[in-house]
């Protein structure tokens, strides 16, 4: 009994030292992430990701307490070492994306080491969700933007033609009778697409257990984001035809975009509810 009593404080002290060391190691990464989220509108959702992960971990506290506390040094150190290697590779390559993606792996290793596999499994989704904090690799936004712009221009042209609005397209320009719309980078829909990807992953993890159903929720979120942007562009053209070219750039344009994005959350929510009820 004396040996057990003396051992627990040492284990707790070792855990505190490990957490403090990892905090120091990842402080520069977290500062860089916060700056990226604040400066780049595409990643403004990033501030909510760790908050949501903490909520998920807190929500799982009762299940966590029911699992046995059996630290696993071998498995924990293996995961921890793998995560630190990824962290070092990201630092050497100057990739904030890779450094961020190493964080869930390192955190998982620390949890297995300190709490054991059973308790770490309870927190698997909150830990994995932290990967959503990572920004896209450098150069990915321009590479994705151009195809999304052309896709939006093509689908927008088809929608306008379908509802009877005369339109012709030349590249990223939609020529209507009273206005010509230029599908710029701001019209690529990528900001909402990335946000909906994170929302889809969150709802997939919270409401589904089967991988196929989780993939369907994420696919539904991405589809909602794409369709919303296409409707936003086509609707902007129709507003310009009805109310003049000012409607394509002024308050009406902004309000229309917000309404479309909010409206597309409805079919996504219906999909999530339908899959939850049928599971």
N, C-alpha and C positions, 0 to 999 in steps of 0.2 A: 504494500500500500504506500509506503514511504517513497518507493521508486516512482510509482505512477504519479503521485502528487508533485514530485519534483520535476517530472518530465513535461507535464502540460504547460507550465509557465515557459519552459524553454521552447516548446513548439510554438506557442503564441508569440513569443518574442521573435522567433525566426520568421514567422509569417508576417509580423509587422515590419521587420527589416526588409523582407522581400518586396512587400507592397510599396514601401517607401523607395526602394531602389528602382522599381519599375516606374513609379511616378516620376522620379527624376529623369529616367531614361526617355520617357515618352512626353515629358513636358514640352520640348521643342516641337515635336510632331503635333501636339494638340494646339499649340500657339499658331503654328503654320496653318492648321486646319481652320481654326476660328477666323484667321485673316482671309483665307480663301472663301469661306462661306459668306463673310461680310462684303467682300469686294466683287465677287462673281455672282450675278443673279441666278445663274443656273443651279447653284448649290446652296441657296438660301435656306432650303429645308434642312440642311445639315445640323443646325442647332437643335432641332427637335429629336434627332436620332438618339443621342445618348440619354436624353430625358425619357424617351419612350422605353429604351432598354432598361433603365433604372426602374421604371414603373412595372415592367414585366417581371423583373427580378423580385421586386417587393411583393407583387401579386402572387408569386410562387413561394413565398416564405413558409407557408404552412406545409406544402408538399416537401419543401427542402428540409424542414425540421423532422419529417417522418422518415427520411432516408438516413441510413447509418453513416456515422462519421468515421471513415476509414481512409486516412491519407494514403496516397499511392506515390511514393517517391520515384519509382522507376518510370511509370507512365507520365507522371507530371513533369519530371525533368526532361524526358524525351520531347514532349510537346513544347516545353519552355525553350529548349535549345533550338528546335526547329523554327519557332517564332522569332527568336533572336537572330538566327541566320537570315531569315527573310527581312527583318528590320535592318540588319547591317547591309544586305544587298541593296535595299531601297535607298539607304543613306549614301552608299558608294555611287549609285546610279543617279542620285539626285531626284528620285521619284517619290513624291509625297503619296501617291496612290499605293505603291508597294509598302511603304512604311506604315500607312494606315491599315492596310489589310493584314499586317503582321500582328496588330493589336489584339484582335479576337483570339488568335492562336496562342499568343503569349498569356493572355488572361485565362484561357482554358487550361493551359499548362499549370499556371499558378493555382487554379481552383482544384485541379486533380491532385496536385502536390499537397495542398493544405487540407482539402475537404474530402477527397476521394472521388472515384469515378461515379458513384451513385448520385451524389449531390451535384456533381458537375453536369451530369446528363439533364438534371432538372433545369439548369440554367443554359442549356445548349442554344436554345433559340434567342434569348436575350443577348448572349455573347455573339452569336452569328449575325444578329441584326446590326451590330456595330460596324460590320463591313459596309453598310450603306452610308457610313460617314465619308467613305473614300471618294474623292473627286475622280473624274475621268482622267486617263493618262494625258500628258501634254500632246496637243495636236489632234486629240479625238474630237473635240467640239467642231473645229472647221471641217474635219473629214465627214462628220455626220450631218452637219448643217446643210451642205450643198444638196445631197440627195433628198433630204427632208423638204427642202425648199422646192425642188423640182416636183417631188411627189405631191406636195400641197398645191402647187400651181396646176398640175394636171388634173387632180381630183376636183379642185375648185372650179376649173373650166367646165368639167363634166357636169357638176351640180348646177352651175349657172345655166348651162345649155338645157339641162333637164327641166328646169323650172321656167324656161322660156325667155331667159335674158340673152340677147345677142352678145356673143363674146368670141374673141379669137386670141390665141396664145402664141407668143414668140418668146421662147425661153422662160424667163421668170417674170414676164410681163403679161398681164391679162388686159386686153383692150375691150372696154365696154363702150356703149354709145356716148356716155357723158364723162367717163373717167377712165384712166389707165392705172391699174394696180400693179405695183412693183412688189414682188414677194421677196422681201429682204431677209437678212439673217434673223431679225426680230420676229419674222413670221414662220420660222421653222418649227415652232411648237416644242422644241427640245426641252425648254424649262419645265413645262407642264408634264412632258413625257417622263423626265427623270423623277419629278415629284410623285407622279402616279406609279412609277416603278417601285418606289419606296413604300407608298401606301399599299400597293398590291402585295408586296412581300410581307408587310405587317399583318394585313388581314388574312393572308394565306397561312401564316404561322399561327395566328390566334384562333382561326375558325376551322381549319382543316387538319387532318392527320395523314391522309393518303397523299403521296407525292403527285399523282396525276391531278387530283383536285387542287392542290396547291399551285401547280403549274397553270391550271385553268384560271384560277383567280388572278395570277400575275398577268397572264395573257389578256384577260378581260380588262385589267387596269391599263395595259399598254394600248389596247384597241380603243378604249374610251378616250385616251389622250390623243391618239391620232385622229379619230373621228371628230373630236371637239375642235381641233385646229382646222380641219377641212371645212367644217361648218362655219367656223369663225371667219375664214377667208371668203367663202361664198356669200355669207350673210353680209359681210362688209361691202361686197360688190352690189348686192341688192339694196342696201341702205343708201349707197352712193347714187344709185339710179333713182331711188324714190325721193331722196332729200337733198341731193347735191353732193359735190365732191368733198365738202367739209365733213360729211358723215364718215368718210373713210379715214380721217385722221383725228377727229375731235373727240369730244366726250361720248358721243353716241357709239363710236368705234370701241372705246374702252369699256363702256357699260355692256355692249353686246358681247364682247369677249368674256367678261366675267360671268355673264348669264349663261353663255354656252358651256364654259368650264364647269360651273356649278350644276347645270342641267345634266351633264354627262356623268356626274357622280351618282345620279339616280339609277340608271340601268346597271351601273357597276355594283351599287349596293344591293339591287335586286338579285343579281347573279350570286353575290356572296350569301345572301339569305337563303336563296333556293338551294345552293350547294350544302349549306349548313343543315337545312331541314331534311335533306335527302340522305345525309350521311348517317 
